[in-house]
Amino acid sequence: MISNNAELIDNLEEQEDLIDYTHKVLDFISKDTLNENDRKFIIKETVNNFRDFVNPGFLDYRKSVTKGGQYAAVEWRDAGLNSFIDVNGKEYIDCLGGFGIYNVGHRNPKVLKAVNDQLKHQALHSQDLLDPLRAILAKLLYEITPGKLQYSFFGNSGTEAVEGAIKLAKIHQNKKGKNHFISTVGAFHGKSLGSLSATSKGVFRKPFAPLVSGFKHVFYGDIDMMYKTVRASSMVGEDIAAIILEPIQGEGGVILPPKDYFAKVKEICDQFDILLIADEVQTGMGRTGKMFCTEHYGVEPDIMCLAKALGGGIMPIGAVIATEEVFSEFFPNPFIHTTTFGGNPLSCAAAIATINVLLEDKMPERAEKMGKYFISELRRVGNKYKDIVREVRGMGLMIGMEFENDKIGYKVSKGLFDKGILVAGTLINAKTIRIEPPLTIEKGQCDRVVKALDEVLSNLV
Ligand SMILES: *Cc1c(COP(=O)(O)O)cnc(C)c1O
């Protein structure tokens, strides 16, 4: 009994400590400005807790992509639409754009207002009655997406949108005896077991084998290989249900396919009764200079996946939208594919406001114009360092800069980070840095990035 009592008191004391700890954190979350002690506390807690409770690998990664002690840079607040500030007050122009989540900028006032307004009367839905914003958002997506895309299912991420797309294609095509899929080398579609089966990178896939069966990968942009794989598959009784493609490969390093690739893939789809799934999770919502990248190719997919920027950089939301012919498979039992938080009122409010901003502020046009300027300026600087810069490519504000090797890519991202510019130079594909700023980026900010790049490159040759 005695030892039990001691344990109880120990537990109580531990609980008191925990409550104090949460108070301390809730207190600094609520603060407008941090003092020196707050800053020290936050940095120490972040680094130590990443090491002990999240994954120490992240600290090693941060060390590899930054100079000196900067790995411990802890982000804290947004600064206008296109920049953010770390705990120590250093400002960064965000040319990573959360890999494409910040199309309408950081904390866009219209999106922020919609979410705050919604929060005033309801946060989440009952899960049983009809919730209005989900229905209204679905109508808006029908209006802005190409072709006959009409019915939407909402989840919380791009991965869930891809899972939904795979399941829709299966339920529709299974009865015709088709249940195989074609994806592409360099593709990224997510990391859940289903979506990972479509993703291509060996390092992400191999440890989790066997994945969902029936996925084949062909080289992206190679229409001959696509045709031959479809034919060969059907000859051996492994008929293709759907082909899943990114209109531009993002994670793969901003890879643009030949101009007529999508149209030709669509022809193959029509010939063999195959569904075309366009994964616009990164290319959608104005990023490439049109609302959806497939519009550049004049191709109407049967299923489209959206996420990332759909929530306006404020709420997570993903959507899979399909034609009535395909989606009607879910009509008899709407509970056949569900998720608790998907399509919740806060996320839908954010997405509706995002669509408003994209249309009213003509964001796709802005991406087109600013992208042209930015790409031409990056090329101008790249041309000065032809020995190390291989290519600048892109569409709208989805831009890739390819270097001669990984080492140079690393050094460039490090140098830019040092100068307060965040780009996507990743551990896996460091040869190409991705530049995906908010579509709201100002010309002066593009100029600052170009100037910094010039300085960084001049130090490398
Ligand atoms: C990011 C991405 C995904 C996965 O989205 P998550 O929200 O990270 O699950 C899927 N497809 C593409 C093309 C992406 O860029």
The ligand as a MOL file (V3000), in Angstrom:
LIG
                    3D

  0  0  0     0  0            999 V3000
M  V30 BEGIN CTAB
M  V30 COUNTS 15 15 0 0 0
M  V30 BEGIN ATOM
M  V30 1 C 2.0620 15.8640 -52.5500 0
M  V30 2 C 1.4890 14.9780 -53.5750 0
M  V30 3 C 0.6780 13.8750 -53.2250 0
M  V30 4 C 0.4380 13.4950 -51.7910 0
M  V30 5 O -0.2580 14.4810 -51.1110 0
M  V30 6 P -0.2480 14.5150 -49.5030 0
M  V30 7 O -1.1850 15.6320 -49.1550 0
M  V30 8 O 1.1560 14.7570 -49.0780 0
M  V30 9 O -0.7630 13.2020 -49.0160 0
M  V30 10 C 0.1170 13.1410 -54.2300 0
M  V30 11 N 0.3410 13.4490 -55.5350 0
M  V30 12 C 1.1060 14.4830 -55.8920 0
M  V30 13 C 1.2830 14.7960 -57.3440 0
M  V30 14 C 1.7210 15.2800 -54.9330 0
M  V30 15 O 2.5070 16.3000 -55.3020 0
M  V30 END ATOM
M  V30 BEGIN BOND
M  V30 1 1 1 2
M  V30 2 1 2 3
M  V30 3 2 2 14
M  V30 4 1 3 4
M  V30 5 2 3 10
M  V30 6 1 4 5
M  V30 7 1 5 6
M  V30 8 2 6 7
M  V30 9 1 6 8
M  V30 10 1 6 9
M  V30 11 1 10 11
M  V30 12 2 11 12
M  V30 13 1 12 13
M  V30 14 1 12 14
M  V30 15 1 14 15
M  V30 END BOND
M  V30 END CTAB
M  END
